[in-house]
Amino acid sequence: MIDEILKVLPKYISNEIIRLNCSQNITEIRLRARAKVILICTNREIILDCLVTTNAILEVLLNVSKNSIYAIQNDINNGFVIIRGGHRIGISGEVVYVDGKIKNIKNICSLNIRVARQIFGCADKVLPEIISDGKINNTLIVSPPGCGKTTLIRDIIRQISNGIPNMRFKGRNVSLIDERGEIASVYEGVASLDVGVRTDIMSNVTKATGMKMMIRSMAPDVIATDEIGKPEDIVAIKEAILSGVNVIFTMHGDSITSIIKNKDIKELLDLNIFSKIIILSSGKTPGVVEKIYDTNKLGGAA
């Protein structure tokens, strides 16, 4: 699962991870200059004895870029790099602005390597709520960070795209706006994770722009994206609905009350754009559904 990550790490770090024999449980690898390596696992945190040097961080970036940092400069400016296997390396350092735009991140001092994992079938329990009588309900998935909303929407997209025989549901054309590359984990133009045979992916673009582009170019049945919430997202969503496209989105939050406080999302709720709202639990186990609301009952839930 993490072989591609081990290849880009300095040997003294990768060897230590291999020695621990816990790679199957690792979800994140945190590298901070002049601090010890930290492994985030599914049920615990492990602090390694090896110390991260600034040269070690540079070595990772050189390995990722095949010894040409310039080749990944745009990714660095966006704050993350996707490597083979769909793994995402977040970058932290000193931001350099030129004419109000990010020109570079220099003196990079931290890397957060997030292990790409796919859980097939994790959407099985919610799909009967999202699909009824062969029709797709516009759906909003809500959860705090790290509670499984991206994993869940990935499997929803995959199954809607492929079709679901046991529900007598034929696959639909899905346009996925993968702004940060976390859902499909596109590497060199190809999805590293399975998002279905009828899914078209637009990455490295804002959600609002991507939605408008995909409606014009790909004639989707469904548009899906992660973490909506900006005012421009709301405008694009309303345009998508007017074009007859179904939508499945995620956003940060921990309850119906918390999302109603977002005035832009509240506008969508008032327009009855979403038929279903799925709230994920903030517990230790990611992807656990806490509550599913029908929007016609939302007033009582709030």
N, C-alpha and C positions, 0 to 999 in steps of 0.2 A: 504493500500500500504506500509506503513512504520511500521506496527505492530511489525515485527521482529527486527527492529532497536530500537524501543521504549523499547523492552524487555532487550536489552543489555546496555542501558543508565542508569546512576544513576537516581533514582526516582525524585530528585529535578529538573533535566533537562527534563526528559520525561514529567513530570506533567506540566511544563511550556509550552512545545510544544503543548500538548493536550489542554491546556487552550486557546491557540491562535487560535485553530481550523483552521489551515492552512496546515495541513499535506499533502493534495492532491497536493499542489503546490510546495512542497519542493523538490529540486534536490540535494542539498548537506547540510550537517551539519558539521560545522567546530568547532572543539574543540582544543583550544590552552591553555596550562597551564598558569594560572594567567591572563587570559583574558576572556572576555565575550563570550558566545556562539553566533555563527553567523549562521543564516539560509539563504541559498541561494535558492530563489524561482524563479519561471519561469519569473516573471516580477519585482522582487524587492529583496532587501537584508534586513533581519530583525536581529537586534542586541538585544539579550535577556538581561535581567537584571542580570541573574544568572552568577556567576563567575566559571570558570573551575579550579579545583584544580588538583594537580598531583595525588592525590588519586582517583579523578574521572576518570582520564585517565586509571589508573591501574585497576579500577573497570570494565571499559568497556572491557579491555583485559581479565580479569578474567572471566567475563560473557561469552565472545566469546569462550574462551578456556575451559569452564566448570571447572574453577578453576585449570587448569593445563597449565600454560604458555608454558611449555616444549612441549606440544602437538601441538602448533602452531608455534614452533620456526622456522621451515623452511619458513613458510609464513612471519613471522616477518623479516627474513633475506632478503626476496624478496621485502619487503617494503609495503605489503598489505595483508589483510585477507578477504576472501569471507565468508559471513554469510548466513544463511538460507534466502531464498527469492532472492538470487543473489546480495545482496547489498555488496559493496566493501568498506573496511575501509583502507585507505592509512595511512601509519605510518611514522613519522618523529622523528629523535632523533640523538643520538651519535653512529656512526657506529664503530664497533670493527672488525678489520682485524686480521686474523691469517694465516700466510703463503700466503698472497696475496688474501685470500678469506674472504668474509663477514662471520664472526662467530656469530655476534649478533648485534642488535640495542638496546642500553641501554639508560637510562635516556630519555625515550620517552616523548616528549613534545607537540606533535601535532597529531591529528587524523582528517582525512578528510573522512567523511562517505558519499559515493555517492549512491543515491537512484536508484535502478535498475527499469527502466521503459521500457515497450515495446509498440511501436506504430504500431499496425497492419495496414497494407495497406499503410504505408508511402512510400513504394517503387513502388507503382502502376504507377506513372507517368514516372519512368525511365525504368521500365521493358521492354516496347516496344523497347527501344534503346539497351538494353542488350541482348534481345532475338529476333532473326529475322529468319523467315522461320524454326522455330523449333530448331535453332542452337544458342548456347551461344557465345556471343562476349566476348573475354578477355577484362576485364574492370578494370580501375583504378579510384578510387574515391578520390578526393583531397579536403581537407578543412583545415582551421586553427583549433587549438584545441577547443573543446567545441561547434562545429557547426553542429554536428549531423551525422558524417560519420559512427560511430559505430552503431548508431540506424538504419541508412539506410542499411548498409551491413547486419545487423541481419535480417531485413525483406526481403532483396533480397535472402539471404540464405534460409529462411523459405519457401518462395514461390517457388523457384527453386526446393527445396527438396520435397515439397508437390505436386507440379504440379499446373498448372494454366489453369483451364478448359476454361475460356473465351478466352485464347490465343491458345487453343488446344495444350498445352505444357504438356508433361508427366514429372512427377517428376524424378529427377536425383540423383545419389549418390553424396553427398557432403562431403568432408573431411574438417573440420574446425580446423585450428590450432589456438587455443585460448590461446596464450602465457600468457597473464595476467588475463585471466578469465573474461574479460569484455563483450564478445559477448554473450556467452551462460550462463555465471555466474554459472559454475559448483560448486555444493556443495555436498560433500560426494559422488562424482562420478556421480551425476545426474544433468542434465541441469536445472537450475531454470527458464530459459526463453525458449520460443518456437523457436527452430531453424529448425523445420521440421522433418518429419518421416523418411527421408532417409539420415539424417546427422549423421556422426560419428565425435566425438570430441576428439582432443588430446590437453590437457592443461598442463600447468607448464613445457613447453619445448620451446626452441628457435624456431623461425619460420623456419629457415633453416633446423634444425634437424627434426622438426615435418613434414615438407613437404616430406622429403626423406623417413621417416618412414611410412607415410600414403600411399605414392605411392606403396611402397613394400607390405604393409599389407592389405590395404582396397580397392584397385582397384577403386579409385574415378573417377567419370566423371568430377568433379569440385573440385578445391582446393580454399579455401577462408581464408583470414587472415587479420589482422588489422595492419596498420602502418609499412609497409615495408620501407627499405631504407639502411640497412647495406650491405656491400659488399657480405657477406655470403648469404644474402637473394637473391641477384641477381643471384648468381651461382645456388642456389636451384631452382629459378624460371625458369631459362633456361633449367635445367634438367627436370623440370615438363613439360614444353612445348614440349620437345623432346619426352616425354613419351606419348604425345597425350592428356594430361589433359587440360581442360579449367581452367582459373584462374580469380578470382575476389578479388582485394586487395584495401586497403586504404593507404593513406600516408598524412603526414602534408604538407601543402602548401596553397597558396592563389591565384595562377594563373598558367597558362601554363609556363610563363616565370620563375616562381620560381622553378618549378620542373625540367625544362631543366637545371637549374644551378646545380642540383644534378647530378654529372657525372655518378654515378651508375645507376640512373633512366634514364638518357639520353641514356645510352647504351641500355636499354630495348626499348626505343622509337625508336632508330636507327635500331633496329632489327625488328621493327614493331610487337612486341609481343602483344601490346594492340590495340584493334580495337576501343575502346571507352574510353574517358577520361571525367569523370563527375566532374565539379568544383562546390563545394557548396559555398553559399554566406557566407560572414563573418558578416552578419547583426545580429540583436538581436534574430531573430527567427531561431532556429536550423533546419537543414534539408532542407533548401530552395536551389533548384538547380539554379545556376547562369548561367552555360553554359555547353553544352555537345559538345565535339569535336569528329569528326572522325579523326583517325590518318593520313589519307591520305590528310587531310587539315591542319595538324599541322604546316607545314612550314609557311603558311600564318598567322596562329594564333600567332606564336611566334614572 
